[in-house]
């Protein structure tokens, strides 16, 4: 079991902190703000698969972003560059 790591991304018009908390090949995205494509790209660069987007509040942007991230996971993580499935 590897070390727990945290990647901070500053996103949105009000510079919200989004956290990608990951270990080995799995990640949890906390407070995803409003840029699902950027978050998924960051996960891909880290070599991790987002497995959860826990609600941290009932703010609409958070509730609305989780499906966007889930939808993008299928598009971005189907194949790695070497053709191996992530």
C-alpha positions in Angstrom: 0.0 0.0 0.0 1.5 3.3 -1.1 1.6 6.7 0.5 -1.5 8.9 0.3 -0.8 12.0 -1.9 -2.8 15.2 -2.5 -2.8 17.3 -5.7 -4.3 20.7 -5.3 -6.0 22.4 -8.3 -7.2 26.0 -8.1 -10.3 26.1 -10.3 -13.2 28.3 -11.2 -14.0 32.0 -11.3 -13.6 32.3 -7.5 -10.4 30.1 -7.4 -11.9 27.2 -5.5 -9.4 24.6 -4.2 -10.1 21.1 -5.7 -8.2 18.2 -4.2 -7.3 15.0 -5.9 -6.4 12.6 -3.1 -4.8 9.5 -4.5 -2.8 6.4 -3.7 -1.4 3.9 -6.2 -3.9 4.0 -9.1 -7.1 5.3 -7.4 -8.2 8.8 -6.6 -11.0 10.7 -4.8 -11.8 14.1 -6.2 -12.9 16.6 -3.5 -14.7 19.8 -4.3 -14.5 19.6 -8.1 -15.5 23.2 -8.9 -16.4 23.7 -12.5 -13.9 22.1 -14.9 -14.3 18.4 -15.3 -12.0 18.1 -18.3 -9.1 19.7 -16.4 -9.7 17.5 -13.4 -9.8 14.3 -15.5 -6.7 15.4 -17.4 -4.9 16.0 -14.1 -5.9 12.5 -12.9 -4.6 11.0 -16.2 -1.3 12.8 -15.8 -1.0 11.4 -12.3 -1.9 7.9 -13.6 -4.9 7.5 -11.3 -8.5 6.7 -11.8 -11.1 8.8 -10.0 -13.3 6.3 -8.1 -15.3 8.8 -6.0 -16.5 12.4 -5.9 -17.9 12.8 -2.4 -20.3 15.6 -1.8 -18.8 18.2 0.4 -21.8 20.5 0.3 -25.0 21.0 -1.5 -23.7 23.7 -3.7 -25.1 23.1 -7.2 -21.7 23.3 -9.0 -20.4 20.4 -6.9 -23.6 18.3 -7.4 -23.5 19.1 -11.1 -19.8 18.4 -11.7 -19.7 14.8 -10.4 -21.7 13.4 -13.5 -19.4 15.4 -15.8 -16.3 13.9 -14.3 -17.8 10.4 -14.4 -18.8 10.9 -18.1 -15.3 12.1 -19.0 -13.7 9.2 -17.2 -15.0 6.8 -19.8 -13.7 9.0 -22.6 -10.3 9.7 -21.2 -9.5 6.5 -19.5 -10.6 3.9 -22.0 -7.1 3.5 -23.4 -3.6 4.7 -22.4 -1.1 5.7 -25.0 0.4 2.2 -25.2 -3.1 0.7 -25.7 -3.3 -0.9 -22.3 -6.7 -0.4 -20.6 -6.4 1.6 -17.4 
